Amino acid sequence: MKFIPLLLTLLAGMTLQVQAEAIYKWRDATGKYQYTEVPPPSGDFEVLNEPLAPSEDPNKVMEKLRNQVDEAEKAREETEKKEQEKEKAQNENNDRAALIAKNCDVAKGNVKALESDQPVVRTDAQGNRIVLSGEERQKALQQARKDMDYYCKP
């Protein structure tokens, strides 16, 4: 039973050693002892317990931190890349939609021109302007209607 006080003293000492900060003992101007976690502004003091060194090797800890930073940077880059790809796909979709809308307008204009009574001309390979015959006009009108159905569908 005599070893219980000794055991308690040892345990108390171990708990003080586990603390992360040092405890300082010093006398103030009135001669009273002060116990603080920061050293006194001036004068002599005694360190009651030294902070423990990290349990892990600092180089290993730094390596872990570097790895975490590298992983976070890779994740950020991947996220940026995905966002850029998404934005590029969206822009391509917008461009395609604009092109389809333009083709729809052209097809509507062609149908309107071909259905009118006005003469319709085309340019041949040599750059000569040729007025469409009735049969050519009907073929062009059929094609323009197909184009309109394709490009102007809702």
Contacts in CASP RR format, 6 or more apart in sequence:
PFRMAT RR
TARGET T0000
AUTHOR 0000-0000-0000
METHOD contacts of the structure
MODEL  1
MKFIPLLLTLLAGMTLQVQAEAIYKWRDATGKYQYTEVPPPSGDFEVLNE
PLAPSEDPNKVMEKLRNQVDEAEKAREETEKKEQEKEKAQNENNDRAALI
AKNCDVAKGNVKALESDQPVVRTDAQGNRIVLSGEERQKALQQARKDMDY
YCKP
16 23 0 8 1.000
16 48 0 8 1.000
16 49 0 8 1.000
17 49 0 8 1.000
17 52 0 8 1.000
18 52 0 8 1.000
19 49 0 8 1.000
19 51 0 8 1.000
20 51 0 8 1.000
20 52 0 8 1.000
21 37 0 8 1.000
21 51 0 8 1.000
22 37 0 8 1.000
22 47 0 8 1.000
22 48 0 8 1.000
22 49 0 8 1.000
22 50 0 8 1.000
22 51 0 8 1.000
23 35 0 8 1.000
23 36 0 8 1.000
23 37 0 8 1.000
23 47 0 8 1.000
23 48 0 8 1.000
23 49 0 8 1.000
24 35 0 8 1.000
24 36 0 8 1.000
24 37 0 8 1.000
24 38 0 8 1.000
24 39 0 8 1.000
24 40 0 8 1.000
24 45 0 8 1.000
24 46 0 8 1.000
24 47 0 8 1.000
24 48 0 8 1.000
25 33 0 8 1.000
25 34 0 8 1.000
25 35 0 8 1.000
25 45 0 8 1.000
25 46 0 8 1.000
25 47 0 8 1.000
25 48 0 8 1.000
26 33 0 8 1.000
26 34 0 8 1.000
26 36 0 8 1.000
26 39 0 8 1.000
26 40 0 8 1.000
26 43 0 8 1.000
26 44 0 8 1.000
26 45 0 8 1.000
26 46 0 8 1.000
27 33 0 8 1.000
27 34 0 8 1.000
27 44 0 8 1.000
28 34 0 8 1.000
28 40 0 8 1.000
34 40 0 8 1.000
35 48 0 8 1.000
39 45 0 8 1.000
54 61 0 8 1.000
100 151 0 8 1.000
101 151 0 8 1.000
103 147 0 8 1.000
103 151 0 8 1.000
104 148 0 8 1.000
104 151 0 8 1.000
104 152 0 8 1.000
106 147 0 8 1.000
107 144 0 8 1.000
107 147 0 8 1.000
107 148 0 8 1.000
107 150 0 8 1.000
107 151 0 8 1.000
107 152 0 8 1.000
108 148 0 8 1.000
108 152 0 8 1.000
109 144 0 8 1.000
110 140 0 8 1.000
110 144 0 8 1.000
110 147 0 8 1.000
110 148 0 8 1.000
111 141 0 8 1.000
111 144 0 8 1.000
111 145 0 8 1.000
111 148 0 8 1.000
113 120 0 8 1.000
114 120 0 8 1.000
114 137 0 8 1.000
114 140 0 8 1.000
114 141 0 8 1.000
114 144 0 8 1.000
115 141 0 8 1.000
119 131 0 8 1.000
119 132 0 8 1.000
120 131 0 8 1.000
120 132 0 8 1.000
120 137 0 8 1.000
120 140 0 8 1.000
121 129 0 8 1.000
121 130 0 8 1.000
121 131 0 8 1.000
121 132 0 8 1.000
122 129 0 8 1.000
122 130 0 8 1.000
122 132 0 8 1.000
123 129 0 8 1.000
123 130 0 8 1.000
124 130 0 8 1.000
132 140 0 8 1.000
END
